[in-house]
Amino acid sequence: MKMITKMFKNEDGATAIEYRLIAALIAVAAIAGMTTLGGRIGTSFNNVAGNLR
């Protein structure tokens, strides 16, 4: 945890910007993956619920 806080407190111009860009890219990729996976999981649960009726 200290490493992460240290990374975001880094005031070395380009390095701090690079870390923030990497964090933003990871966040976008995670959101896209969760959105896709969430839709598939929802469909699967609906199929199971339909078969239980």
PDB file of N, CA, C and O in Angstrom:
ATOM      1  N   MET A   1       0.829  -1.187   0.000  1.00  0.00           N
ATOM      2  CA  MET A   1       0.000   0.000   0.000  1.00  0.00           C
ATOM      3  C   MET A   1       0.871   1.249   0.000  1.00  0.00           C
ATOM      4  O   MET A   1       0.555   2.235  -0.665  1.00  0.00           O
ATOM      5  N   LYS A   2       1.973   1.201   0.751  1.00  0.00           N
ATOM      6  CA  LYS A   2       2.851   2.362   0.802  1.00  0.00           C
ATOM      7  C   LYS A   2       3.451   2.654  -0.562  1.00  0.00           C
ATOM      8  O   LYS A   2       3.676   3.809  -0.922  1.00  0.00           O
ATOM      9  N   MET A   3       3.712   1.581  -1.324  1.00  0.00           N
ATOM     10  CA  MET A   3       4.295   1.763  -2.647  1.00  0.00           C
ATOM     11  C   MET A   3       3.330   2.524  -3.559  1.00  0.00           C
ATOM     12  O   MET A   3       3.750   3.373  -4.345  1.00  0.00           O
ATOM     13  N   ILE A   4       2.037   2.214  -3.448  1.00  0.00           N
ATOM     14  CA  ILE A   4       1.041   2.878  -4.282  1.00  0.00           C
ATOM     15  C   ILE A   4       0.928   4.346  -3.900  1.00  0.00           C
ATOM     16  O   ILE A   4       0.896   5.210  -4.776  1.00  0.00           O
ATOM     17  N   THR A   5       0.868   4.639  -2.600  1.00  0.00           N
ATOM     18  CA  THR A   5       0.769   6.036  -2.186  1.00  0.00           C
ATOM     19  C   THR A   5       2.039   6.795  -2.550  1.00  0.00           C
ATOM     20  O   THR A   5       1.982   7.967  -2.922  1.00  0.00           O
ATOM     21  N   LYS A   6       3.172   6.135  -2.444  1.00  0.00           N
ATOM     22  CA  LYS A   6       4.435   6.759  -2.823  1.00  0.00           C
ATOM     23  C   LYS A   6       4.458   7.070  -4.315  1.00  0.00           C
ATOM     24  O   LYS A   6       4.958   8.112  -4.739  1.00  0.00           O
ATOM     25  N   MET A   7       3.908   6.146  -5.105  1.00  0.00           N
ATOM     26  CA  MET A   7       3.884   6.307  -6.548  1.00  0.00           C
ATOM     27  C   MET A   7       3.039   7.520  -6.938  1.00  0.00           C
ATOM     28  O   MET A   7       3.422   8.274  -7.832  1.00  0.00           O
ATOM     29  N   PHE A   8       1.894   7.715  -6.281  1.00  0.00           N
ATOM     30  CA  PHE A   8       1.029   8.819  -6.630  1.00  0.00           C
ATOM     31  C   PHE A   8       1.505  10.151  -6.061  1.00  0.00           C
ATOM     32  O   PHE A   8       1.074  11.206  -6.526  1.00  0.00           O
ATOM     33  N   LYS A   9       2.382  10.121  -5.068  1.00  0.00           N
ATOM     34  CA  LYS A   9       2.938  11.351  -4.526  1.00  0.00           C
ATOM     35  C   LYS A   9       4.192  11.781  -5.266  1.00  0.00           C
ATOM     36  O   LYS A   9       4.745  12.847  -4.995  1.00  0.00           O
ATOM     37  N   ASN A  10       4.636  10.962  -6.191  1.00  0.00           N
ATOM     38  CA  ASN A  10       5.853  11.242  -6.949  1.00  0.00           C
ATOM     39  C   ASN A  10       5.685  12.538  -7.736  1.00  0.00           C
ATOM     40  O   ASN A  10       4.754  12.668  -8.530  1.00  0.00           O
ATOM     41  N   GLU A  11       6.554  13.463  -7.525  1.00  0.00           N
ATOM     42  CA  GLU A  11       6.472  14.775  -8.173  1.00  0.00           C
ATOM     43  C   GLU A  11       7.441  14.916  -9.338  1.00  0.00           C
ATOM     44  O   GLU A  11       7.660  16.028  -9.819  1.00  0.00           O
ATOM     45  N   ASP A  12       8.020  13.832  -9.797  1.00  0.00           N
ATOM     46  CA  ASP A  12       8.955  13.883 -10.914  1.00  0.00           C
ATOM     47  C   ASP A  12       8.188  13.964 -12.221  1.00  0.00           C
ATOM     48  O   ASP A  12       7.947  12.938 -12.856  1.00  0.00           O
ATOM     49  N   GLY A  13       7.806  15.140 -12.628  1.00  0.00           N
ATOM     50  CA  GLY A  13       7.086  15.439 -13.858  1.00  0.00           C
ATOM     51  C   GLY A  13       6.649  14.268 -14.701  1.00  0.00           C
ATOM     52  O   GLY A  13       5.548  13.750 -14.518  1.00  0.00           O
ATOM     53  N   ALA A  14       7.488  13.842 -15.619  1.00  0.00           N
ATOM     54  CA  ALA A  14       7.119  12.809 -16.588  1.00  0.00           C
ATOM     55  C   ALA A  14       6.789  11.479 -15.907  1.00  0.00           C
ATOM     56  O   ALA A  14       5.863  10.788 -16.330  1.00  0.00           O
ATOM     57  N   THR A  15       7.513  11.119 -14.886  1.00  0.00           N
ATOM     58  CA  THR A  15       7.271   9.842 -14.219  1.00  0.00           C
ATOM     59  C   THR A  15       5.888   9.814 -13.579  1.00  0.00           C
ATOM     60  O   THR A  15       5.176   8.817 -13.693  1.00  0.00           O
ATOM     61  N   ALA A  16       5.505  10.882 -12.916  1.00  0.00           N
ATOM     62  CA  ALA A  16       4.196  10.951 -12.275  1.00  0.00           C
ATOM     63  C   ALA A  16       3.087  10.876 -13.328  1.00  0.00           C
ATOM     64  O   ALA A  16       2.078  10.203 -13.120  1.00  0.00           O
ATOM     65  N   ILE A  17       3.269  11.549 -14.430  1.00  0.00           N
ATOM     66  CA  ILE A  17       2.265  11.525 -15.497  1.00  0.00           C
ATOM     67  C   ILE A  17       2.162  10.123 -16.090  1.00  0.00           C
ATOM     68  O   ILE A  17       1.062   9.647 -16.372  1.00  0.00           O
ATOM     69  N   GLU A  18       3.290   9.470 -16.277  1.00  0.00           N
ATOM     70  CA  GLU A  18       3.275   8.109 -16.829  1.00  0.00           C
ATOM     71  C   GLU A  18       2.530   7.160 -15.905  1.00  0.00           C
ATOM     72  O   GLU A  18       1.727   6.353 -16.373  1.00  0.00           O
ATOM     73  N   TYR A  19       2.776   7.237 -14.614  1.00  0.00           N
ATOM     74  CA  TYR A  19       2.073   6.376 -13.661  1.00  0.00           C
ATOM     75  C   TYR A  19       0.572   6.624 -13.716  1.00  0.00           C
ATOM     76  O   TYR A  19      -0.219   5.682 -13.662  1.00  0.00           O
ATOM     77  N   ARG A  20       0.189   7.861 -13.821  1.00  0.00           N
ATOM     78  CA  ARG A  20      -1.242   8.189 -13.872  1.00  0.00           C
ATOM     79  C   ARG A  20      -1.862   7.689 -15.169  1.00  0.00           C
ATOM     80  O   ARG A  20      -2.998   7.214 -15.163  1.00  0.00           O
ATOM     81  N   LEU A  21      -1.148   7.787 -16.266  1.00  0.00           N
ATOM     82  CA  LEU A  21      -1.663   7.271 -17.535  1.00  0.00           C
ATOM     83  C   LEU A  21      -1.809   5.753 -17.492  1.00  0.00           C
ATOM     84  O   LEU A  21      -2.792   5.210 -17.997  1.00  0.00           O
ATOM     85  N   ILE A  22      -0.850   5.077 -16.901  1.00  0.00           N
ATOM     86  CA  ILE A  22      -0.932   3.625 -16.767  1.00  0.00           C
ATOM     87  C   ILE A  22      -2.126   3.248 -15.890  1.00  0.00           C
ATOM     88  O   ILE A  22      -2.866   2.321 -16.218  1.00  0.00           O
ATOM     89  N   ALA A  23      -2.316   3.952 -14.790  1.00  0.00           N
ATOM     90  CA  ALA A  23      -3.447   3.673 -13.893  1.00  0.00           C
ATOM     91  C   ALA A  23      -4.774   3.903 -14.620  1.00  0.00           C
ATOM     92  O   ALA A  23      -5.717   3.129 -14.451  1.00  0.00           O
ATOM     93  N   ALA A  24      -4.849   4.959 -15.423  1.00  0.00           N
ATOM     94  CA  ALA A  24      -6.068   5.245 -16.173  1.00  0.00           C
ATOM     95  C   ALA A  24      -6.331   4.161 -17.211  1.00  0.00           C
ATOM     96  O   ALA A  24      -7.474   3.744 -17.396  1.00  0.00           O
ATOM     97  N   LEU A  25      -5.292   3.705 -17.884  1.00  0.00           N
ATOM     98  CA  LEU A  25      -5.437   2.648 -18.882  1.00  0.00           C
ATOM     99  C   LEU A  25      -5.918   1.348 -18.241  1.00  0.00           C
ATOM    100  O   LEU A  25      -6.781   0.662 -18.788  1.00  0.00           O
ATOM    101  N   ILE A  26      -5.365   1.018 -17.098  1.00  0.00           N
ATOM    102  CA  ILE A  26      -5.796  -0.187 -16.379  1.00  0.00           C
ATOM    103  C   ILE A  26      -7.257  -0.059 -15.962  1.00  0.00           C
ATOM    104  O   ILE A  26      -8.018  -1.021 -16.056  1.00  0.00           O
ATOM    105  N   ALA A  27      -7.648   1.131 -15.502  1.00  0.00           N
ATOM    106  CA  ALA A  27      -9.033   1.347 -15.085  1.00  0.00           C
ATOM    107  C   ALA A  27      -9.987   1.184 -16.270  1.00  0.00           C
ATOM    108  O   ALA A  27     -11.038   0.558 -16.133  1.00  0.00           O
ATOM    109  N   VAL A  28      -9.633   1.737 -17.421  1.00  0.00           N
ATOM    110  CA  VAL A  28     -10.484   1.624 -18.609  1.00  0.00           C
ATOM    111  C   VAL A  28     -10.600   0.164 -19.036  1.00  0.00           C
ATOM    112  O   VAL A  28     -11.691  -0.299 -19.368  1.00  0.00           O
ATOM    113  N   ALA A  29      -9.488  -0.560 -19.029  1.00  0.00           N
ATOM    114  CA  ALA A  29      -9.510  -1.971 -19.404  1.00  0.00           C
ATOM    115  C   ALA A  29     -10.359  -2.777 -18.419  1.00  0.00           C
ATOM    116  O   ALA A  29     -11.113  -3.658 -18.831  1.00  0.00           O
ATOM    117  N   ALA A  30     -10.244  -2.485 -17.134  1.00  0.00           N
ATOM    118  CA  ALA A  30     -11.025  -3.199 -16.122  1.00  0.00           C
ATOM    119  C   ALA A  30     -12.519  -2.933 -16.293  1.00  0.00           C
ATOM    120  O   ALA A  30     -13.333  -3.852 -16.199  1.00  0.00           O
ATOM    121  N   ILE A  31     -12.874  -1.683 -16.544  1.00  0.00           N
ATOM    122  CA  ILE A  31     -14.290  -1.337 -16.737  1.00  0.00           C
ATOM    123  C   ILE A  31     -14.842  -2.038 -17.975  1.00  0.00           C
ATOM    124  O   ILE A  31     -15.952  -2.569 -17.944  1.00  0.00           O
ATOM    125  N   ALA A  32     -14.079  -2.041 -19.057  1.00  0.00           N
ATOM    126  CA  ALA A  32     -14.533  -2.706 -20.285  1.00  0.00           C
ATOM    127  C   ALA A  32     -14.705  -4.204 -20.052  1.00  0.00           C
ATOM    128  O   ALA A  32     -15.694  -4.792 -20.490  1.00  0.00           O
ATOM    129  N   GLY A  33     -13.761  -4.812 -19.374  1.00  0.00           N
ATOM    130  CA  GLY A  33     -13.859  -6.240 -19.092  1.00  0.00           C
ATOM    131  C   GLY A  33     -15.031  -6.575 -18.200  1.00  0.00           C
ATOM    132  O   GLY A  33     -15.741  -7.550 -18.444  1.00  0.00           O
ATOM    133  N   MET A  34     -15.241  -5.776 -17.169  1.00  0.00           N
ATOM    134  CA  MET A  34     -16.349  -6.030 -16.249  1.00  0.00           C
ATOM    135  C   MET A  34     -17.696  -5.827 -16.933  1.00  0.00           C
ATOM    136  O   MET A  34     -18.652  -6.550 -16.655  1.00  0.00           O
ATOM    137  N   THR A  35     -17.771  -4.854 -17.820  1.00  0.00           N
ATOM    138  CA  THR A  35     -19.020  -4.612 -18.543  1.00  0.00           C
ATOM    139  C   THR A  35     -19.361  -5.804 -19.423  1.00  0.00           C
ATOM    140  O   THR A  35     -20.502  -6.266 -19.438  1.00  0.00           O
ATOM    141  N   THR A  36     -18.378  -6.296 -20.150  1.00  0.00           N
ATOM    142  CA  THR A  36     -18.597  -7.452 -21.025  1.00  0.00           C
ATOM    143  C   THR A  36     -18.940  -8.688 -20.212  1.00  0.00           C
ATOM    144  O   THR A  36     -19.903  -9.391 -20.518  1.00  0.00           O
ATOM    145  N   LEU A  37     -18.166  -8.948 -19.195  1.00  0.00           N
ATOM    146  CA  LEU A  37     -18.385 -10.125 -18.363  1.00  0.00           C
ATOM    147  C   LEU A  37     -19.713 -10.025 -17.619  1.00  0.00           C
ATOM    148  O   LEU A  37     -20.418 -11.022 -17.467  1.00  0.00           O
ATOM    149  N   GLY A  38     -20.049  -8.836 -17.161  1.00  0.00           N
ATOM    150  CA  GLY A  38     -21.304  -8.643 -16.431  1.00  0.00           C
ATOM    151  C   GLY A  38     -22.511  -8.967 -17.279  1.00  0.00           C
ATOM    152  O   GLY A  38     -23.471  -9.564 -16.794  1.00  0.00           O
ATOM    153  N   GLY A  39     -22.474  -8.579 -18.544  1.00  0.00           N
ATOM    154  CA  GLY A  39     -23.584  -8.894 -19.439  1.00  0.00           C
ATOM    155  C   GLY A  39     -23.730 -10.381 -19.652  1.00  0.00           C
ATOM    156  O   GLY A  39     -24.843 -10.905 -19.678  1.00  0.00           O
ATOM    157  N   ARG A  40     -22.612 -11.063 -19.806  1.00  0.00           N
ATOM    158  CA  ARG A  40     -22.652 -12.517 -20.010  1.00  0.00           C
ATOM    159  C   ARG A  40     -23.146 -13.231 -18.761  1.00  0.00           C
ATOM    160  O   ARG A  40     -23.918 -14.185 -18.857  1.00  0.00           O
ATOM    161  N   ILE A  41     -22.711 -12.781 -17.596  1.00  0.00           N
ATOM    162  CA  ILE A  41     -23.146 -13.410 -16.347  1.00  0.00           C
ATOM    163  C   ILE A  41     -24.644 -13.186 -16.150  1.00  0.00           C
ATOM    164  O   ILE A  41     -25.361 -14.088 -15.717  1.00  0.00           O
ATOM    165  N   GLY A  42     -25.114 -11.974 -16.471  1.00  0.00           N
ATOM    166  CA  GLY A  42     -26.549 -11.687 -16.356  1.00  0.00           C
ATOM    167  C   GLY A  42     -27.372 -12.591 -17.245  1.00  0.00           C
ATOM    168  O   GLY A  42     -28.422 -13.087 -16.837  1.00  0.00           O
ATOM    169  N   THR A  43     -26.895 -12.808 -18.466  1.00  0.00           N
ATOM    170  CA  THR A  43     -27.590 -13.704 -19.391  1.00  0.00           C
ATOM    171  C   THR A  43     -27.616 -15.123 -18.847  1.00  0.00           C
ATOM    172  O   THR A  43     -28.639 -15.802 -18.924  1.00  0.00           O
ATOM    173  N   SER A  44     -26.502 -15.570 -18.301  1.00  0.00           N
ATOM    174  CA  SER A  44     -26.441 -16.922 -17.739  1.00  0.00           C
ATOM    175  C   SER A  44     -27.416 -17.088 -16.575  1.00  0.00           C
ATOM    176  O   SER A  44     -28.111 -18.100 -16.492  1.00  0.00           O
ATOM    177  N   PHE A  45     -27.474 -16.109 -15.682  1.00  0.00           N
ATOM    178  CA  PHE A  45     -28.402 -16.187 -14.551  1.00  0.00           C
ATOM    179  C   PHE A  45     -29.855 -16.190 -15.035  1.00  0.00           C
ATOM    180  O   PHE A  45     -30.697 -16.899 -14.483  1.00  0.00           O
ATOM    181  N   ASN A  46     -30.139 -15.399 -16.063  1.00  0.00           N
ATOM    182  CA  ASN A  46     -31.501 -15.386 -16.603  1.00  0.00           C
ATOM    183  C   ASN A  46     -31.859 -16.742 -17.206  1.00  0.00           C
ATOM    184  O   ASN A  46     -32.991 -17.203 -17.061  1.00  0.00           O
ATOM    185  N   ASN A  47     -30.908 -17.381 -17.878  1.00  0.00           N
ATOM    186  CA  ASN A  47     -31.150 -18.709 -18.439  1.00  0.00           C
ATOM    187  C   ASN A  47     -31.418 -19.736 -17.337  1.00  0.00           C
ATOM    188  O   ASN A  47     -32.328 -20.557 -17.451  1.00  0.00           O
ATOM    189  N   VAL A  48     -30.633 -19.680 -16.290  1.00  0.00           N
ATOM    190  CA  VAL A  48     -30.829 -20.606 -15.165  1.00  0.00           C
ATOM    191  C   VAL A  48     -32.188 -20.352 -14.519  1.00  0.00           C
ATOM    192  O   VAL A  48     -32.912 -21.298 -14.210  1.00  0.00           O
ATOM    193  N   ALA A  49     -32.537 -19.093 -14.314  1.00  0.00           N
ATOM    194  CA  ALA A  49     -33.829 -18.757 -13.696  1.00  0.00           C
ATOM    195  C   ALA A  49     -34.972 -19.236 -14.586  1.00  0.00           C
ATOM    196  O   ALA A  49     -35.981 -19.733 -14.084  1.00  0.00           O
ATOM    197  N   GLY A  50     -34.826 -19.093 -15.885  1.00  0.00           N
ATOM    198  CA  GLY A  50     -35.867 -19.554 -16.810  1.00  0.00           C
ATOM    199  C   GLY A  50     -36.021 -21.059 -16.784  1.00  0.00           C
ATOM    200  O   GLY A  50     -37.136 -21.566 -16.910  1.00  0.00           O
ATOM    201  N   ASN A  51     -34.942 -21.776 -16.624  1.00  0.00           N
ATOM    202  CA  ASN A  51     -35.010 -23.241 -16.583  1.00  0.00           C
ATOM    203  C   ASN A  51     -35.569 -23.763 -15.268  1.00  0.00           C
ATOM    204  O   ASN A  51     -36.057 -24.892 -15.214  1.00  0.00           O
ATOM    205  N   LEU A  52     -35.508 -22.971 -14.218  1.00  0.00           N
ATOM    206  CA  LEU A  52     -36.014 -23.398 -12.923  1.00  0.00           C
ATOM    207  C   LEU A  52     -37.538 -23.254 -12.826  1.00  0.00           C
ATOM    208  O   LEU A  52     -38.155 -23.830 -11.930  1.00  0.00           O
ATOM    209  N   ARG A  53     -38.131 -22.511 -13.717  1.00  0.00           N
ATOM    210  CA  ARG A  53     -39.582 -22.290 -13.655  1.00  0.00           C
ATOM    211  C   ARG A  53     -40.348 -23.454 -14.138  1.00  0.00           C
ATOM    212  O   ARG A  53     -41.579 -23.422 -14.149  1.00  0.00           O
TER     213      ARG A  53
END
